[in-house]
Amino acid sequence: MPGGNLRVRSPASSSWEAVQSRTFTKWVNARLSERTLSPLDDICTDFADGTALIQLLEIIGDASLGRFNRAPRMRIQKVENVNTALDFIRARKISLTNIGAEDIVDANRKLILGMIWIIILRFTIEDISEEGLSAMDGLLLWCQRKTAPYKNVRVRDFSHSWQSGLAFCALIHRHRPDLLDYHALDPRDARGNTARAFDVAERHLGIPRLLDVEDVCDAAKPDERSVMTYVAQYFHAFASLSKAETAGRRLAKFADVAQAAFDMQHDYEQRVRALIAAVRAQQDAWADAPAATAFAAARAQSQAFDAYKASTKRSWTHEKIELDALLGDIQVKRVTYNLAPFAPRAGLAPRDLDAAWAQLAAAEVRHRKAVNQSIRQSRDALQRRYGAEANAIQRVLNGIAHALAALSGDLDAQLATVTALIADTRPLDAALARLAQLEQLCAEANIDEHDYTVYAVADLAYDAEMTTKALQKKIRFIENQAAVRNLTNLTPAQLEEFEATFRHFDRDELNLLGDAEFRAALDSLGHSFSDDEFAVLFAQLACGADAISFEVYIRFLVELTEDQTTPEQLLQSFRVIAADKDYVTREDLRLSDLPPAAIACLLRDMPASDADPDGYDYLAYLRNVFQR
C-alpha cells in the first residue's frame, strides 16, 4: 500500500462518488492509524486484495478474523480474503445487499462505498443516542440541540445546513469556547469559517480532517454521508465532555416529567369539574322546562332533544372517554417514573363522574318520556281541530246542495235563493285555507290518517269548486230564462237552439260572448256578415264593452229572425236576393221562390234601373214606399 495520505482526484472529483471516496478513505486511514498501519490512497482500489479491509474490521470490531493471506497475488487468494471480511460483517448482523467478494476485488466503486457507509453506520453512528433517538436521527438532534442558541445556524440536514461553516464552529464553541470566538466570525465568509473549524478540530480535538473545504462550500449539495461521517467524529470527541451535561439533562428530564404529570392531573380535574357541572345544568334545564301543549312546541322540544343527543351528548361522551384515557395515561406515566399513583380530589374521582353520568341517563329517559307524552296529546288535539273544521265545511256544502236540489217557485224567487246560496259559499275560501294550514301541521306531525273525519282538504276544495260552479251555472240559467220568457214570437225550438249555441261558445262560462265568439255563434246559426258589417254591429250591441250578455244576444237574434216590415229589414232582403247589386231582375225574384202575385206586385210599382235594361231600382222603390 502507498506510504502517504495522498489525496487522489478522480476524473469525477466533483461527483458524490469522488467526495465519498476521499472522505471514507480518510476515515479508514484514521482507524488504521490506531495500529500504525500504512494509510490508503483510495479504498476502492486498495481494498481489492482484502488485507486492508480485514485489518480495518479487526480494529473497529475489536476482534481477530483469524488467518488470512497477507500478501495475496492470485485472484482466488484475494477473493478468499474478501470473503473472510464479508463473513465477519454478516456475523455481526450487518446486512449487505447485492455485494460479493468479486465486486470488491474488481474495485466496484459504488458497491464498495455503500459497504463502507454501512460499516460507518454500524460502528460509528449507530451507537449515537440523543433524547430517545438513535443513529442518524439522534446525531441530527444532537447537532440541533447543541447549535440552537447560535445565531445564523439552522441545522435541518447533513447537507446545506453546513455550507456556511458556522454549524461546525458552533459545535466547537459550545463544548470548547476557548478554542474560537464564534461571535467574531463573519457569516459571509463560508470558506474561512469552514477552514477554521476543520483546523481547530484537527489540531485541538484530534478530529481528522475527513472533508475538504470545497466539498462543503463549493458543492451544489454537500454529500450527506460524507458530512455525517465527519460530524460523527465531533459527537464522539465531545462525548467525554458531556457527563455533567448528561446529569443536568437527567434532572431536567425528571423535572419535565414531574411538570408534565402535574399539568395532566390539573387538566384532568378541571375537565372533570366542567363536565359534571354541564351535565347537572342540563338536568336542571329539563326539570324546569314547562310541558308543551301545542304540537309545534312539543316538536321543538323533541328536536332540541335529538340535537342534544347528536351534538352535546356526543361531545360529552367523547370528553368522558378522553378523561378516562387521560387518567390512565397519568397513572402509566407515574408508574413509569416510579411515582405514587394519582388520586383526584373529592368529587372529581372516576366514581363521581360515573355517578353523574348515570344520573344524566335517568334524566334523559324522564325527559324523553315527557316529550313523547306531550307529542301524543298535541297530535290528538290537532286531529280534533282538523276534524271539526272539515266536518263544518262539509255540512255547509251539503246544505247548499240540498237547497239547490229543492229549488222551486217563480224565476225571481229562485234567483233570490241562488243569490243567497252564493253568499253562503264566500266564507268557504277562508275555512279551506284554515283547513289547509291544519293539514300541513298534521303532515308535519306525521298524521296520515284522521280519527275524527273522512274529509281531506283536496276533496273539500273540489266539492266547493263544483258547488260554486253549479250555483253560477244555475243563476245564469235563471237569468237567461228570465230574459226570454217574454219573447213569445219565437218558437221553443228556436229559443233552445239560440241558447244552446250561446252556451257552446261561452267556453269560460261567464255568460258573455266576445267578438270572436259572437261571430262564430252567428256563423253557426247561418247569419254571415262582412268584416265591416260585423264590426259596426258588435260595436252597437256591446256599447263600448268587449263582450255582450246573453240578453243582448237573444234580443238581437229575435230581431234578426222575426218578420218585421222595416226599411232596414226590407233593404237587407233585397240585397240578399240581388246578390249585393243595386238593382234586381225578375229572374232574381223568381229564383228566391217568391209567389208570382208577389213578384207582379213589386215590379208594378218599382222603377226601371239605369244600370241594366232588365233591372229594377229597388233602392228608389223603398224610398218612395217609406217616404213620409
QUIVENZI-V254274 format. One record per residue. N is the residue number from 1. RES is the residue in one small letter. PHI is phi in degrees with one decimal (NA if undefined). OMEGA is omega as a letter, one per 30 degrees, with the letter a starting at -180 (none if undefined). D_CENTER is the distance of its C-alpha to the mean C-alpha in Angstrom with 2 decimals. Layout:
n & res & phi & omega & d_center
N & RES & PHI & OMEGA & D_CENTER
N & RES & PHI & OMEGA & D_CENTER
This chain:
n & res & phi & omega & d_center
1 & m & NA & a & 73.53
2 & p & -60.7 & a & 73.86
3 & g & -106.5 & l & 75.25
4 & g & -147.9 & l & 73.01
5 & n & -84.2 & a & 69.41
6 & l & -84.5 & l & 69.14
7 & r & -90.0 & a & 65.72
8 & v & -101.3 & l & 65.50
9 & r & -91.4 & l & 62.99
10 & s & -85.0 & l & 61.60
11 & p & -58.7 & l & 60.75
12 & a & -100.1 & a & 57.08
13 & s & -63.6 & a & 57.75
14 & s & -87.7 & a & 54.55
15 & s & -82.5 & l & 52.39
16 & w & -64.2 & l & 50.90
17 & e & -63.9 & a & 53.52
18 & a & -65.9 & l & 56.29
19 & v & -64.3 & l & 54.90
20 & q & -64.6 & l & 54.39
21 & s & -57.7 & a & 57.84
22 & r & -66.6 & a & 59.47
23 & t & -64.1 & a & 57.52
24 & f & -67.3 & l & 57.94
25 & t & -61.9 & l & 61.61
26 & k & -63.5 & l & 62.24
27 & w & -64.0 & l & 60.52
28 & v & -61.4 & a & 62.71
29 & n & -61.9 & l & 65.80
30 & a & -62.6 & l & 65.07
31 & r & -73.8 & l & 65.02
32 & l & -65.2 & a & 68.09
33 & s & -66.2 & l & 69.96
34 & e & -63.5 & l & 69.83
35 & r & -117.5 & l & 72.61
36 & t & 53.5 & l & 74.16
37 & l & -86.1 & a & 73.13
38 & s & -65.5 & l & 73.18
39 & p & -72.0 & l & 69.89
40 & l & -99.4 & l & 68.12
41 & d & -86.4 & a & 67.52
42 & d & -156.6 & a & 64.41
43 & i & -61.1 & a & 62.99
44 & c & -68.6 & l & 61.79
45 & t & -108.3 & a & 65.44
46 & d & -78.8 & l & 67.35
47 & f & -87.0 & a & 65.55
48 & a & -60.2 & a & 66.76
49 & d & -90.1 & l & 69.79
50 & g & 85.9 & a & 67.88
51 & t & -68.2 & a & 70.41
52 & a & -64.2 & l & 68.41
53 & l & -64.8 & l & 65.27
54 & i & -63.2 & a & 67.28
55 & q & -61.3 & l & 68.81
56 & l & -62.4 & a & 65.40
57 & l & -67.2 & l & 64.08
58 & e & -65.3 & a & 67.22
59 & i & -74.1 & a & 66.69
60 & i & -75.2 & l & 63.00
61 & g & -91.8 & l & 63.24
62 & d & 51.6 & l & 66.45
63 & a & -155.9 & l & 67.94
64 & s & -89.0 & l & 70.46
65 & l & -93.9 & l & 69.42
66 & g & 84.8 & a & 72.98
67 & r & -76.4 & l & 75.23
68 & f & -152.7 & a & 74.01
69 & n & -77.2 & a & 75.60
70 & r & -80.5 & l & 76.25
71 & a & -136.7 & a & 77.59
72 & p & -70.6 & l & 75.92
73 & r & -118.9 & a & 77.11
74 & m & -87.8 & a & 75.93
75 & r & -59.8 & a & 72.30
76 & i & -64.0 & l & 72.37
77 & q & -68.3 & l & 73.52
78 & k & -65.8 & l & 70.65
79 & v & -63.1 & l & 68.17
80 & e & -62.0 & l & 69.74
81 & n & -59.6 & a & 69.35
82 & v & -64.3 & l & 65.70
83 & n & -62.3 & l & 65.02
84 & t & -60.2 & l & 66.71
85 & a & -66.6 & a & 64.33
86 & l & -66.1 & l & 61.24
87 & d & -63.8 & l & 62.36
88 & f & -65.0 & a & 62.68
89 & i & -63.3 & a & 59.15
90 & r & -66.3 & l & 57.71
91 & a & -64.4 & l & 59.82
92 & r & -87.4 & l & 57.97
93 & k & 63.0 & l & 54.68
94 & i & -99.9 & a & 53.63
95 & s & -82.9 & l & 51.61
96 & l & -116.3 & a & 52.90
97 & t & -109.2 & l & 50.95
98 & n & 61.2 & l & 52.47
99 & i & -135.0 & l & 55.61
100 & g & -128.3 & a & 59.16
101 & a & -60.4 & a & 62.64
102 & e & -62.1 & l & 63.18
103 & d & -62.6 & a & 60.22
104 & i & -75.9 & l & 61.91
105 & v & -61.3 & a & 65.37
106 & d & -86.8 & l & 64.02
107 & a & 58.2 & l & 62.43
108 & n & -72.7 & a & 58.83
109 & r & -62.0 & a & 57.42
110 & k & -61.6 & a & 53.72
111 & l & -70.5 & l & 54.45
112 & i & -67.4 & l & 57.09
113 & l & -62.4 & l & 54.81
114 & g & -62.5 & l & 52.11
115 & m & -65.3 & a & 54.74
116 & i & -63.3 & l & 56.03
117 & w & -62.8 & l & 52.52
118 & i & -63.5 & l & 52.07
119 & i & -64.9 & l & 55.47
120 & i & -61.7 & l & 54.60
121 & l & -58.1 & a & 51.39
122 & r & -69.2 & a & 53.33
123 & f & -104.1 & a & 56.37
124 & t & -123.0 & a & 55.25
125 & i & -104.8 & a & 51.53
126 & e & -63.2 & a & 50.51
127 & d & -83.5 & l & 52.54
128 & i & -76.8 & l & 50.78
129 & s & -138.1 & a & 48.71
130 & e & -149.0 & l & 46.91
131 & e & 52.7 & l & 44.79
132 & g & 85.5 & l & 44.01
133 & l & -99.7 & a & 43.20
134 & s & -130.0 & l & 45.73
135 & a & 56.5 & a & 46.93
136 & m & -62.2 & l & 44.97
137 & d & -64.2 & l & 42.24
138 & g & -64.7 & l & 44.99
139 & l & -65.2 & l & 46.98
140 & l & -64.1 & l & 44.07
141 & l & -63.1 & l & 43.35
142 & w & -60.2 & l & 47.07
143 & c & -62.9 & a & 47.16
144 & q & -64.2 & a & 44.19
145 & r & -66.2 & a & 45.73
146 & k & -71.7 & a & 49.13
147 & t & -98.7 & a & 48.03
148 & a & -56.1 & a & 45.37
149 & p & -73.7 & a & 47.82
150 & y & -96.1 & l & 48.92
151 & k & -68.3 & l & 47.85
152 & n & 69.3 & l & 46.56
153 & v & -120.6 & l & 45.93
154 & r & -137.3 & a & 42.49
155 & v & -85.5 & l & 42.96
156 & r & -116.9 & a & 39.81
157 & d & -158.2 & l & 41.51
158 & f & -111.7 & l & 44.96
159 & s & -136.5 & a & 44.85
160 & h & -65.4 & a & 43.94
161 & s & -63.2 & a & 44.26
162 & w & -108.2 & a & 48.05
163 & q & -69.2 & l & 48.93
164 & s & -80.3 & a & 50.12
165 & g & 79.1 & a & 52.60
166 & l & -69.6 & a & 51.65
167 & a & -64.4 & l & 49.98
168 & f & -62.1 & a & 53.29
169 & c & -64.1 & a & 55.22
170 & a & -64.6 & l & 52.90
171 & l & -61.3 & l & 53.50
172 & i & -65.3 & a & 57.22
173 & h & -64.4 & a & 57.28
174 & r & -62.2 & a & 55.21
175 & h & -97.8 & l & 57.87
176 & r & -134.1 & a & 60.95
177 & p & -62.7 & a & 60.61
178 & d & -75.9 & a & 64.33
179 & l & -87.4 & l & 63.90
180 & l & -159.1 & l & 61.97
181 & d & -99.1 & a & 60.70
182 & y & -61.8 & a & 56.98
183 & h & -70.9 & l & 56.63
184 & a & -91.2 & a & 59.23
185 & l & -73.6 & l & 57.27
186 & d & -95.9 & a & 55.91
187 & p & -58.7 & a & 52.21
188 & r & -82.6 & a & 52.84
189 & d & -94.0 & a & 55.69
190 & a & -63.3 & a & 53.75
191 & r & -64.9 & l & 56.75
192 & g & -64.8 & l & 59.11
193 & n & -63.9 & a & 56.86
194 & t & -65.9 & a & 56.35
195 & a & -62.2 & a & 60.07
196 & r & -63.7 & l & 61.03
197 & a & -63.8 & l & 58.79
198 & f & -61.1 & a & 60.10
199 & d & -67.5 & a & 63.68
200 & v & -64.4 & a & 63.43
201 & a & -62.7 & a & 61.68
202 & e & -73.7 & a & 64.39
203 & r & -78.5 & a & 67.40
204 & h & -107.1 & a & 66.53
205 & l & -115.5 & l & 64.04
206 & g & 72.7 & l & 65.29
207 & i & -92.3 & a & 61.98
208 & p & -63.4 & a & 62.84
209 & r & -81.3 & a & 61.54
210 & l & -78.2 & a & 59.25
211 & l & -113.4 & l & 57.41
212 & d & -99.0 & a & 58.71
213 & v & -57.6 & a & 57.45
214 & e & -69.5 & l & 56.26
215 & d & -62.8 & a & 54.23
216 & v & -100.2 & a & 52.05
217 & c & -84.8 & a & 52.30
218 & d & -97.0 & a & 52.64
219 & a & -76.9 & l & 50.14
220 & a & -61.3 & l & 46.77
221 & k & -145.9 & l & 45.42
222 & p & -54.5 & a & 47.99
223 & d & -68.1 & a & 48.29
224 & e & -63.6 & a & 46.42
225 & r & -65.0 & l & 48.84
226 & s & -66.9 & l & 51.84
227 & v & -63.1 & a & 50.54
228 & m & -63.8 & l & 49.51
229 & t & -60.9 & a & 52.99
230 & y & -71.6 & a & 54.66
231 & v & -64.7 & l & 52.51
232 & a & -59.9 & l & 53.21
233 & q & -64.0 & l & 56.86
234 & y & -63.0 & a & 55.98
235 & f & -58.2 & a & 54.34
236 & h & -68.6 & a & 57.42
237 & a & -67.0 & a & 59.78
238 & f & -92.0 & a & 58.25
239 & a & -59.1 & a & 57.76
240 & s & -68.8 & a & 61.19
241 & l & -87.1 & a & 60.50
242 & s & -103.6 & a & 57.43
243 & k & -61.8 & l & 59.07
244 & a & -63.8 & l & 59.10
245 & e & -65.2 & l & 55.54
246 & t & -63.9 & l & 54.58
247 & a & -62.5 & l & 56.29
248 & g & -65.5 & l & 54.46
249 & r & -65.1 & l & 51.15
250 & r & -64.2 & l & 51.91
251 & l & -64.9 & l & 52.63
252 & a & -63.7 & l & 49.54
253 & k & -64.3 & l & 47.51
254 & f & -64.2 & l & 49.08
255 & a & -62.4 & l & 48.36
256 & d & -63.1 & l & 44.73
257 & v & -64.0 & a & 44.59
258 & a & -62.3 & l & 46.31
259 & q & -66.3 & l & 44.05
260 & a & -62.1 & l & 40.90
261 & a & -63.5 & l & 42.25
262 & f & -62.2 & a & 43.06
263 & d & -61.6 & l & 39.60
264 & m & -63.9 & l & 37.98
265 & q & -65.5 & l & 40.43
266 & h & -63.6 & l & 39.89
267 & d & -62.0 & l & 36.11
268 & y & -60.1 & a & 36.57
269 & e & -65.2 & l & 38.86
270 & q & -62.4 & a & 36.76
271 & r & -71.1 & l & 33.62
272 & v & -64.0 & a & 35.68
273 & r & -61.0 & a & 37.25
274 & a & -65.7 & a & 33.97
275 & l & -66.6 & l & 32.47
276 & i & -62.4 & l & 35.66
277 & a & -63.6 & l & 35.80
278 & a & -65.0 & l & 32.23
279 & v & -63.5 & a & 33.03
280 & r & -67.7 & l & 36.27
281 & a & -62.9 & l & 34.79
282 & q & -65.6 & l & 32.31
283 & q & -63.5 & l & 35.30
284 & d & -63.1 & a & 37.29
285 & a & -63.3 & l & 34.55
286 & w & -65.5 & a & 34.50
287 & a & -65.1 & a & 38.29
288 & d & -87.1 & a & 38.60
289 & a & -71.1 & l & 36.08
290 & p & -70.4 & l & 38.11
291 & a & -69.2 & a & 37.91
292 & a & -82.5 & l & 35.83
293 & t & -104.2 & l & 37.89
294 & a & -87.6 & a & 35.44
295 & f & -62.6 & a & 32.69
296 & a & -58.3 & l & 30.01
297 & a & -67.8 & l & 31.17
298 & a & -65.0 & l & 31.40
299 & r & -65.3 & l & 27.92
300 & a & -60.7 & l & 26.64
301 & q & -64.2 & l & 28.53
302 & s & -64.9 & l & 27.08
303 & q & -65.2 & l & 23.48
304 & a & -63.6 & l & 24.37
305 & f & -68.2 & l & 25.85
306 & d & -62.4 & l & 22.85
307 & a & -63.7 & l & 20.64
308 & y & -60.9 & a & 23.41
309 & k & -65.4 & a & 23.42
310 & a & -81.8 & a & 19.67
311 & s & -123.1 & a & 19.61
312 & t & -60.0 & a & 23.09
313 & k & -63.5 & l & 24.98
314 & r & -64.7 & l & 22.68
315 & s & -64.9 & l & 22.94
316 & w & -66.3 & l & 26.67
317 & t & -59.8 & l & 26.95
318 & h & -60.4 & l & 25.30
319 & e & -65.8 & l & 27.68
320 & k & -63.7 & l & 30.64
321 & i & -62.4 & l & 29.98
322 & e & -63.6 & l & 29.65
323 & l & -66.7 & l & 32.90
324 & d & -60.9 & l & 34.67
325 & a & -66.0 & l & 33.68
326 & l & -62.8 & l & 34.70
327 & l & -61.7 & l & 38.05
328 & g & -62.3 & l & 38.57
329 & d & -63.1 & l & 37.85
330 & i & -61.2 & a & 40.33
331 & q & -65.6 & l & 43.02
332 & v & -63.2 & l & 42.52
333 & k & -59.9 & a & 42.74
334 & r & -67.7 & l & 45.90
335 & v & -66.2 & a & 47.46
336 & t & -58.1 & a & 46.68
337 & y & -103.9 & l & 48.65
338 & n & 57.9 & l & 51.28
339 & l & -97.9 & l & 50.31
340 & a & -66.6 & a & 50.99
341 & p & -60.1 & a & 48.20
342 & f & -87.4 & l & 46.01
343 & a & -118.1 & a & 46.78
344 & p & -60.8 & l & 44.36
345 & r & -67.3 & a & 46.09
346 & a & -55.9 & l & 47.03
347 & g & 87.2 & a & 44.20
348 & l & -121.2 & a & 41.60
349 & a & -75.8 & l & 42.58
350 & p & -54.3 & a & 40.40
351 & r & -65.9 & l & 42.53
352 & d & -67.5 & l & 41.80
353 & l & -67.3 & l & 38.04
354 & d & -63.4 & l & 38.44
355 & a & -64.6 & l & 40.58
356 & a & -63.0 & l & 38.05
357 & w & -66.6 & l & 35.35
358 & a & -64.7 & l & 37.69
359 & q & -63.3 & l & 38.42
360 & l & -64.7 & l & 34.71
361 & a & -62.4 & l & 34.35
362 & a & -65.6 & l & 37.38
363 & a & -64.7 & l & 36.11
364 & e & -62.3 & l & 32.79
365 & v & -62.5 & a & 34.88
366 & r & -62.6 & a & 37.07
367 & h & -66.4 & l & 34.29
368 & r & -63.0 & l & 32.39
369 & k & -62.8 & l & 35.75
370 & a & -64.9 & l & 36.56
371 & v & -65.0 & l & 33.22
372 & n & -62.6 & l & 33.62
373 & q & -63.5 & l & 37.20
374 & s & -62.9 & a & 36.14
375 & i & -65.2 & l & 33.61
376 & r & -62.0 & a & 36.36
377 & q & -65.0 & a & 38.87
378 & s & -68.8 & l & 36.64
379 & r & -65.1 & l & 35.60
380 & d & -64.9 & l & 39.32
381 & a & -62.8 & l & 40.16
382 & l & -65.9 & l & 37.45
383 & q & -64.4 & l & 38.93
384 & r & -62.2 & l & 42.38
385 & r & -61.7 & a & 41.42
386 & y & -62.2 & a & 39.85
387 & g & -61.6 & a & 42.95
388 & a & -62.2 & a & 45.38
389 & e & -67.6 & a & 43.74
390 & a & -65.9 & a & 43.43
391 & n & -65.2 & l & 47.00
392 & a & -65.1 & l & 48.36
393 & i & -63.3 & a & 46.85
394 & q & -64.8 & l & 48.33
395 & r & -62.4 & l & 51.71
396 & v & -61.4 & a & 51.76
397 & l & -63.7 & l & 50.96
398 & n & -62.0 & l & 53.63
399 & g & -61.1 & l & 56.18
400 & i & -65.6 & a & 55.59
401 & a & -62.2 & l & 55.88
402 & h & -64.1 & a & 59.15
403 & a & -63.0 & a & 60.57
404 & l & -67.4 & a & 59.73
405 & a & -69.2 & a & 61.38
406 & a & -91.5 & a & 64.49
407 & l & -62.8 & l & 64.88
408 & s & -156.1 & a & 68.56
409 & g & 97.2 & a & 71.30
410 & d & -71.7 & a & 71.96
411 & l & -62.3 & a & 69.30
412 & d & -64.0 & l & 69.20
413 & a & -66.9 & l & 68.71
414 & q & -63.1 & l & 65.95
415 & l & -61.6 & l & 64.23
416 & a & -65.5 & a & 64.34
417 & t & -64.7 & a & 62.95
418 & v & -64.2 & l & 60.00
419 & t & -61.6 & l & 59.27
420 & a & -67.3 & l & 59.14
421 & l & -64.8 & l & 56.85
422 & i & -61.3 & l & 54.42
423 & a & -62.2 & l & 54.45
424 & d & -67.8 & a & 53.57
425 & t & -81.9 & a & 50.34
426 & r & -61.9 & l & 48.94
427 & p & -68.5 & a & 47.60
428 & l & -66.3 & l & 45.72
429 & d & -60.3 & l & 42.78
430 & a & -65.4 & l & 42.13
431 & a & -64.8 & l & 42.72
432 & l & -65.7 & l & 40.27
433 & a & -63.2 & l & 37.60
434 & r & -62.6 & a & 38.22
435 & l & -66.5 & l & 38.09
436 & a & -63.7 & l & 34.76
437 & q & -62.7 & l & 33.32
438 & l & -65.3 & l & 34.85
439 & e & -64.6 & l & 33.45
440 & q & -63.4 & l & 29.89
441 & l & -63.2 & l & 30.55
442 & c & -64.7 & l & 31.92
443 & a & -63.5 & l & 28.85
444 & e & -65.0 & l & 26.66
445 & a & -89.7 & l & 29.24
446 & n & 60.2 & l & 28.95
447 & i & -94.3 & a & 32.57
448 & d & -93.4 & a & 33.16
449 & e & -121.7 & a & 36.95
450 & h & -100.8 & a & 39.28
451 & d & -89.3 & a & 42.38
452 & y & -118.7 & l & 44.34
453 & t & -164.2 & l & 44.11
454 & v & -112.8 & a & 43.62
455 & y & -98.6 & l & 42.54
456 & a & -98.0 & a & 39.01
457 & v & -60.3 & a & 37.96
458 & a & -62.5 & a & 37.69
459 & d & -65.7 & a & 41.17
460 & l & -66.1 & l & 42.74
461 & a & -63.8 & l & 41.21
462 & y & -65.3 & l & 42.63
463 & d & -61.0 & l & 46.00
464 & a & -65.0 & l & 46.11
465 & e & -63.9 & l & 45.39
466 & m & -64.2 & l & 48.08
467 & t & -63.2 & l & 50.50
468 & t & -62.4 & l & 49.99
469 & k & -64.6 & l & 50.59
470 & a & -62.7 & l & 53.68
471 & l & -65.1 & a & 55.05
472 & q & -65.3 & l & 54.48
473 & k & -65.2 & a & 56.07
474 & k & -65.1 & a & 58.95
475 & i & -68.5 & l & 59.63
476 & r & -68.1 & l & 59.63
477 & f & -62.0 & a & 62.04
478 & i & -62.5 & a & 64.37
479 & e & -62.4 & a & 64.32
480 & n & -68.0 & l & 65.10
481 & q & -64.6 & l & 67.90
482 & a & -65.4 & a & 69.31
483 & a & -70.5 & a & 69.24
484 & v & -106.8 & a & 71.30
485 & r & -67.0 & a & 73.63
486 & n & -98.1 & a & 76.37
487 & l & -89.7 & a & 76.18
488 & t & -86.4 & a & 79.23
489 & n & -88.1 & l & 80.09
490 & l & -113.7 & l & 77.21
491 & t & -76.1 & l & 77.29
492 & p & -56.6 & a & 74.64
493 & a & -64.8 & l & 73.48
494 & q & -63.9 & l & 72.89
495 & l & -59.3 & l & 70.98
496 & e & -63.7 & l & 68.79
497 & e & -65.4 & a & 68.08
498 & f & -62.7 & a & 67.22
499 & e & -67.3 & l & 64.99
500 & a & -61.6 & l & 63.16
501 & t & -62.8 & l & 62.61
502 & f & -61.1 & a & 61.16
503 & r & -63.2 & a & 58.74
504 & h & -64.4 & a & 57.67
505 & f & -89.2 & l & 56.72
506 & d & -86.4 & a & 55.31
507 & r & -69.9 & l & 51.96
508 & d & -87.4 & l & 49.99
509 & e & 56.2 & l & 52.73
510 & l & -99.4 & a & 53.49
511 & n & 63.2 & a & 57.23
512 & l & -139.4 & l & 57.21
513 & l & -123.5 & l & 57.61
514 & g & -78.2 & a & 56.35
515 & d & -62.2 & a & 58.47
516 & a & -65.9 & a & 56.96
517 & e & -67.3 & a & 57.22
518 & f & -64.2 & a & 60.76
519 & r & -64.5 & l & 61.93
520 & a & -63.4 & l & 60.47
521 & a & -64.7 & l & 62.33
522 & l & -63.6 & l & 65.59
523 & d & -61.2 & a & 65.25
524 & s & -67.7 & l & 64.76
525 & l & -90.2 & l & 67.94
526 & g & 91.3 & l & 69.90
527 & h & -110.7 & a & 70.11
528 & s & -105.4 & l & 69.02
529 & f & -135.6 & l & 69.01
530 & s & -70.3 & a & 68.42
531 & d & -58.2 & a & 65.42
532 & d & -65.9 & l & 67.60
533 & e & -60.7 & a & 69.47
534 & f & -66.8 & l & 66.34
535 & a & -59.6 & l & 64.78
536 & v & -65.2 & a & 67.94
537 & l & -61.6 & a & 68.13
538 & f & -64.6 & l & 64.53
539 & a & -63.1 & l & 64.88
540 & q & -67.4 & a & 68.07
541 & l & -75.6 & a & 66.59
542 & a & -79.1 & l & 63.18
543 & c & 54.7 & l & 64.81
544 & g & 90.1 & l & 61.90
545 & a & -83.8 & a & 59.13
546 & d & -100.6 & l & 56.72
547 & a & -157.3 & l & 57.88
548 & i & -118.1 & a & 61.06
549 & s & -82.9 & l & 61.55
550 & f & -61.9 & a & 63.15
551 & e & -63.4 & l & 66.39
552 & v & -63.3 & a & 66.70
553 & y & -59.9 & a & 65.86
554 & i & -71.3 & l & 68.50
555 & r & -65.3 & l & 71.20
556 & f & -62.9 & a & 70.73
557 & l & -66.6 & l & 71.16
558 & v & -60.9 & l & 74.22
559 & e & -63.4 & a & 75.79
560 & l & -72.4 & a & 74.85
561 & t & -100.7 & a & 76.35
562 & e & -77.8 & a & 79.39
563 & d & -83.2 & l & 82.69
564 & q & -132.9 & l & 83.82
565 & t & -91.8 & l & 86.58
566 & t & -123.0 & l & 84.76
567 & p & -56.7 & a & 85.10
568 & e & -64.2 & a & 81.42
569 & q & -65.5 & l & 81.29
570 & l & -64.5 & l & 84.48
571 & l & -58.8 & l & 83.25
572 & q & -62.3 & a & 80.03
573 & s & -66.2 & l & 82.12
574 & f & -59.6 & a & 84.43
575 & r & -62.1 & l & 81.48
576 & v & -63.4 & a & 80.04
577 & i & -67.6 & a & 83.43
578 & a & -83.2 & a & 84.13
579 & a & 55.3 & l & 80.69
580 & d & 69.4 & l & 80.05
581 & k & -82.3 & l & 83.39
582 & d & -84.5 & l & 85.57
583 & y & -143.7 & l & 88.44
584 & v & -129.7 & l & 89.03
585 & t & -107.6 & l & 91.50
586 & r & -59.9 & a & 93.60
587 & e & -62.4 & l & 91.60
588 & d & -58.5 & a & 88.29
589 & l & -69.4 & a & 89.83
590 & r & -67.1 & a & 91.15
591 & l & -68.4 & l & 87.81
592 & s & -87.2 & l & 86.21
593 & d & 66.6 & l & 88.40
594 & l & -74.3 & l & 90.50
595 & p & -63.0 & l & 93.89
596 & p & -57.5 & a & 96.83
597 & a & -64.8 & a & 98.40
598 & a & -67.0 & a & 95.21
599 & i & -64.0 & l & 95.13
600 & a & -63.3 & a & 98.79
601 & c & -63.8 & a & 98.23
602 & l & -68.0 & a & 95.37
603 & l & -74.0 & l & 97.03
604 & r & -60.5 & a & 100.35
605 & d & -103.7 & a & 99.02
606 & m & -92.5 & a & 96.24
607 & p & -66.8 & l & 97.32
608 & a & -69.9 & a & 96.96
609 & s & -96.9 & l & 94.05
610 & d & -75.7 & a & 94.64
611 & a & -83.3 & a & 91.65
612 & d & -151.7 & a & 93.11
613 & p & -65.1 & l & 96.71
614 & d & -94.0 & a & 95.55
615 & g & -93.9 & l & 93.11
616 & y & -125.9 & a & 93.45
617 & d & -86.0 & a & 91.80
618 & y & -74.9 & l & 89.92
619 & l & -65.6 & l & 88.50
620 & a & -66.7 & l & 92.06
621 & y & -59.7 & a & 93.02
622 & l & -66.8 & l & 90.25
623 & r & -65.1 & a & 91.20
624 & n & -69.5 & a & 94.81
625 & v & -70.6 & a & 94.04
626 & f & -100.6 & l & 91.72
627 & q & -73.9 & a & 93.46
628 & r & -99.4 & none & 94.66
